[in-house]
Amino acid sequence: MNEDLQNEINLHSAGATVRHRSDFDHLKSLKNEFDLDQEFINKWVLPFYMKIRHTSDSWIEEVKQLKDEITEEVTSALLGDFNWRTRTVGAYFSAIKNYQNQIDIIGVHLLKSEVCYAGDVYALVFAFYNNEKALDYLNKYLDYYLQKPQLYFDQERVMETVVYLDTINGTHNFAKHLIHWEKMLENRNQISKVRNIQTAGIIEQHEGKTKAEEFLAATNNFKSKYDLDTEWVTEQVQLLNELREYCR
């Protein structure tokens, strides 16, 4: 297989599905100078990466059994691997063990958004910590990415996290971002319309005008819902607090 093609496949698998330049390119993200071996991945990644977003499963007991083995070395190795699976588990385990010295590592990962499927867990960890540094990373993320509607990342989950923290803290950070949030939703809607028209053109070429018109009618009738809901964040923070107490 062509080396460039293999590299693209590897990046896509790691979660680097959207390569982009941003105002955060100058920040240095933690990256291992070694590859994680399969034994490490089998123990720390595969049992958890698809489950940590759920609050009821046997994985919770598995975490408790490993509490004395979750060290800064382990979480650093997970966070330093260029893959959404390892980074999400690393961020979650870092919070369980209260490794607040790793907040900057997680914060830079959030701001740079190098891999997908991880930002919601970073935001959750910051909701759990609920301190000045965590809030600063959340606000910086929204200040930038709410004005980038073409980058469909974790804006919604981070907004929900901010709403949750406003409720807990009696603050008003959500209000600071409301105008840009609403504008981003408008822009996304326009982007979707353009893409739908382009798709309809392809459908017309292959299946005829009637099918294209049916597609446009269906997409135009679809209403996107962006109701900010803090239920998931609330439940997850509660679980993190319980695990934190157990794993002290």
C-alpha positions in Angstrom: 0.0 0.0 0.0 1.2 3.5 -0.8 2.8 5.1 2.3 0.9 8.3 2.0 -2.4 6.5 1.8 -1.5 4.3 4.8 -0.6 7.5 6.8 -4.0 9.0 5.9 -5.8 5.8 7.0 -3.9 5.8 10.3 -4.7 9.5 11.0 -8.4 8.9 10.2 -8.5 5.9 12.6 -6.8 8.0 15.3 -9.6 10.6 15.0 -7.8 13.2 12.9 -10.7 13.4 10.4 -10.5 17.2 10.0 -7.0 18.7 9.7 -7.2 22.5 10.3 -5.1 25.5 11.3 -6.1 27.5 14.3 -5.1 30.3 16.6 -3.9 27.5 19.0 -1.3 26.0 16.6 1.5 27.6 18.7 0.5 25.6 21.8 2.6 22.5 22.4 0.4 19.4 23.0 1.8 16.4 24.8 2.9 13.7 22.4 4.7 10.5 23.3 8.0 9.7 21.9 7.1 6.0 22.0 4.3 3.7 20.8 2.0 2.1 23.3 2.4 -1.7 23.3 -0.6 -3.9 22.7 -0.6 -5.2 26.3 -1.0 -1.6 27.6 -3.8 -0.9 25.1 -5.6 -4.1 26.0 -5.5 -3.2 29.7 -6.2 0.5 29.7 -7.9 1.4 26.4 -10.0 -1.3 24.9 -12.2 -2.1 28.0 -13.1 1.6 28.6 -13.0 3.9 25.6 -16.5 3.1 24.3 -18.0 2.9 27.8 -16.9 5.9 29.8 -19.7 8.0 28.5 -22.2 5.7 30.2 -23.1 5.8 33.9 -24.3 2.2 34.4 -22.1 -0.7 33.3 -19.6 -3.3 34.5 -16.8 -1.0 33.4 -17.2 1.0 36.6 -16.3 -2.0 38.7 -13.3 -2.7 36.5 -12.1 0.9 37.1 -12.4 0.4 40.9 -10.4 -2.8 40.7 -7.6 -0.8 38.9 -7.6 2.1 41.3 -4.1 1.5 42.7 -2.6 1.0 39.3 -3.9 4.3 37.7 -0.9 6.5 38.1 0.3 9.7 36.5 2.6 7.7 34.3 -0.4 5.7 33.0 -2.6 8.8 32.4 0.3 10.7 30.8 1.0 7.9 28.4 -2.7 7.8 27.5 -2.9 11.5 27.0 0.3 11.7 25.0 -0.9 9.1 22.4 -2.2 10.6 19.2 -5.6 8.8 19.2 -9.0 9.8 20.4 -9.5 6.5 22.3 -6.4 6.8 24.4 -6.9 10.5 25.1 -10.4 10.2 26.3 -9.6 7.4 28.7 -6.5 9.3 29.8 -8.5 12.5 30.5 -11.2 10.5 32.4 -8.7 8.6 34.5 -6.7 11.7 35.2 -9.9 13.3 36.7 -10.6 10.1 38.8 -7.2 10.4 40.4 -7.4 14.2 40.7 -4.2 14.8 38.7 -4.8 18.6 38.4 -1.3 19.1 37.1 -2.6 17.5 33.9 -5.3 20.1 33.4 -3.1 22.1 31.0 -2.5 18.9 28.9 -6.2 18.3 28.6 -6.9 22.0 28.0 -4.4 22.2 25.1 -5.9 19.0 23.6 -9.3 20.7 23.8 -8.2 24.0 22.2 -6.2 22.3 19.4 -8.9 19.7 18.7 -6.4 17.5 16.9 -8.7 14.4 17.1 -12.4 14.1 17.1 -14.6 12.2 19.6 -12.7 13.5 22.6 -13.8 17.1 23.2 -16.9 16.1 25.1 -14.9 14.1 27.7 -12.4 17.0 28.0 -15.3 19.3 28.8 -16.7 16.8 31.3 -13.4 16.7 33.1 -13.4 20.5 33.3 -17.0 20.4 34.7 -15.8 18.0 37.3 -12.8 20.2 38.3 -14.9 23.4 38.2 -11.9 25.7 38.9 -10.6 28.9 37.3 -8.2 27.2 34.9 -10.8 24.7 33.7 -13.3 27.5 33.1 -10.7 29.5 31.2 -10.1 26.7 28.8 -13.9 26.3 28.2 -14.3 30.0 27.5 -11.3 30.1 25.2 -12.7 27.2 23.3 -16.0 28.9 22.8 -14.6 32.3 22.0 -12.8 30.7 19.0 -14.8 27.7 17.8 -18.3 29.4 18.0 -17.0 31.6 15.2 -15.9 28.6 13.1 -19.2 27.0 12.1 -17.4 25.0 9.3 -15.6 23.2 12.1 -18.3 21.0 13.5 -16.6 19.9 16.7 -17.8 20.0 20.3 -19.3 23.4 20.6 -22.6 22.1 21.7 -21.2 19.9 24.5 -18.9 22.7 25.7 -21.9 25.1 25.8 -23.9 22.6 27.9 -20.9 22.3 30.2 -20.8 26.1 30.6 -24.6 26.2 31.3 -24.1 23.4 33.9 -21.3 25.3 35.6 -23.3 28.6 35.6 -26.1 26.8 37.4 -23.6 25.4 40.0 -21.6 28.6 40.5 -24.3 31.2 40.0 -22.3 32.7 37.1 -23.3 34.0 33.7 -20.6 32.7 31.2 -23.3 31.3 28.9 -24.6 34.8 28.3 -21.1 35.9 27.1 -21.3 33.3 24.3 -25.0 33.5 23.4 -24.8 35.8 20.4 -22.0 33.8 18.8 -23.8 30.5 19.6 -27.0 31.7 17.8 -24.9 33.0 14.9 -23.1 29.8 14.6 -26.4 27.9 14.4 -27.5 30.2 11.6 -24.3 29.7 9.7 -24.4 26.0 10.1 -27.9 26.0 8.7 -26.7 27.9 5.7 -23.8 25.6 5.2 -26.2 22.6 5.4 -28.4 24.2 2.7 -25.5 24.7 0.3 -24.4 21.1 0.9 -27.9 19.8 0.3 -28.1 21.7 -3.0 -24.8 20.2 -4.1 -26.0 16.7 -3.1 -29.2 17.2 -4.9 -27.2 18.0 -8.0 -25.4 14.7 -7.8 -28.7 12.9 -7.2 -30.2 14.5 -10.2 -27.3 13.4 -12.4 -27.7 9.8 -11.3 -31.3 9.3 -10.4 -33.2 12.1 -12.1 -34.8 15.5 -11.2 -37.7 14.0 -9.3 -35.5 12.2 -6.8 -33.4 15.3 -6.4 -36.5 17.4 -5.6 -37.7 14.8 -3.1 -34.3 14.9 -1.4 -34.4 18.7 -1.1 -38.0 18.7 0.1 -37.1 16.2 2.9 -34.0 18.1 4.0 -35.8 21.4 4.0 -38.5 20.0 6.2 -35.9 18.7 8.7 -35.5 21.0 11.7 -32.3 20.7 13.6 -32.7 20.9 17.4 -30.0 22.5 19.6 -31.6 22.3 23.0 -28.8 22.6 25.5 -29.3 19.8 28.0 -27.2 19.5 31.1 -28.5 16.1 32.2 -25.6 14.1 30.7 -23.0 16.4 32.3 -24.8 16.3 35.6 -24.9 12.5 35.8 -21.3 12.1 34.6 -19.9 14.6 37.1 -21.8 12.8 39.9 -20.2 9.5 38.7 -16.8 11.1 38.6 -17.1 12.4 42.1 -18.1 8.9 43.3 -15.2 7.3 41.5 -12.9 10.0 42.8 -13.9 9.2 46.4 -13.4 5.5 45.9 -10.1 5.8 44.2 -8.4 8.2 46.7 
